[in-house]
Amino acid sequence: MLPTFSSTERNSALDNIKGVLIFLVVFGHFIELHIANDSFLRPIWIFVYAFHMPMFALVSGIFSKTIVDEKQALQLIKNIVAPLIAFELIYECTEYVLVGKFSVYAGLVAPYWMLWYLMSLLSWRLMLPLFLRMQFPVALSLILALGTSYSEHAGYLLSSSRTLLFFPYFLVGALIGPELFSSKENDRRLIIISLLIVAIAISSIFFLPPLFDYRWLYGSFSLNRLGMANITGTLYQMLQYTVSCVLGLALLYLLSRKDLGLSRIGKQSMYVFLWHGMTLIILQQSGILPAILRMEPTARLSISLLCSAVIVYLTAHPYCERLTQKIILQPMAALLTGRIKKLAASPAETLPKKSIAAE
């Protein structure tokens, strides 16, 4: 999920970027369960995961507020905490109905599957004001991320490992702001450089060794579990940060140069994020998804892309937004913020009897 923007902040370039990124999330999850033994789809998945989650974090940081006052606290509860709790309950109950027990995530005290991003986003928003008031905030966030990678205690628990590993991208986004992608002027040199970077990255992916450990891209495994708890592992992580930033920024810059007609999808990316997991669960349990991914290579790639596009279109539909808000998110937000709203009310509203008595 990417942050929602006010009408004064929104621009079509960033909405198009959001549309592309949320499509890649759906496509990545669509093929994810079957890439271990799929030499055709695995390089494509690795290419997508090399940049799309880091850039999600970066774009989220671009429009994050640098303070957390009472108004911002209410917004965090409404836009992050309420969806997290509501859909955590929905997905865990679905898991229980389908398999007779709660998911492995519940046992790990972790958000269900893709919902880790909401937990991390909440943590990033709370951490941001503190880090921006320190010297060398990006360097400090990198040291924290690299250092905790050695710990077995960080991991899936409350999405702690991913929170720390992806926080530097979020922080970079908050520091650079939207200007790079909002500018309408095309810098020919930047376009050429970006195209070269993307071309080199795509070419390199297909030369990776067959046994390349793609678990590095998840951000949820310690260096011990990856078998590289040493300086080499840390250097590898630093290389990963570099590649993700360079490739991701090059792609975002190219995407921001042209209106792709995906701004409506970008505006509704929250609902795509929240619901696409349910559609994939249904496709998996019904046997449709495994059947698609057993087809010959060109067919399974084409149908995976087509199905992902259909899922994005349906879950980004205004009807989906209205129903989700009315039936799920608004009731949950009202339940969570009822007391805070009373505290945030004006004195004339909170103390009417006292005011009348004083008169």
Secondary structure as UniProt FT lines:
FT   TURN            7..9
FT   HELIX           12..32
FT   TURN            33..34
FT   TURN            36..37
FT   TURN            39..40
FT   HELIX           41..49
FT   TURN            50..51
FT   HELIX           52..62
FT   HELIX           70..76
FT   HELIX           77..81
FT   HELIX           82..99
FT   HELIX           104..107
FT   TURN            108..109
FT   HELIX           113..115
FT   HELIX           116..132
FT   HELIX           137..148
FT   TURN            149..150
FT   HELIX           157..159
FT   HELIX           160..176
FT   HELIX           179..182
FT   HELIX           188..205
FT   TURN            206..207
FT   TURN            210..211
FT   HELIX           214..217
FT   TURN            223..227
FT   HELIX           231..256
FT   HELIX           263..267
FT   HELIX           269..286
FT   HELIX           288..292
FT   TURN            293..294
FT   HELIX           297..315
FT   HELIX           318..324
FT   HELIX           325..329
FT   HELIX           330..344
FT   HELIX           347..350
FT   HELIX           352..358
//
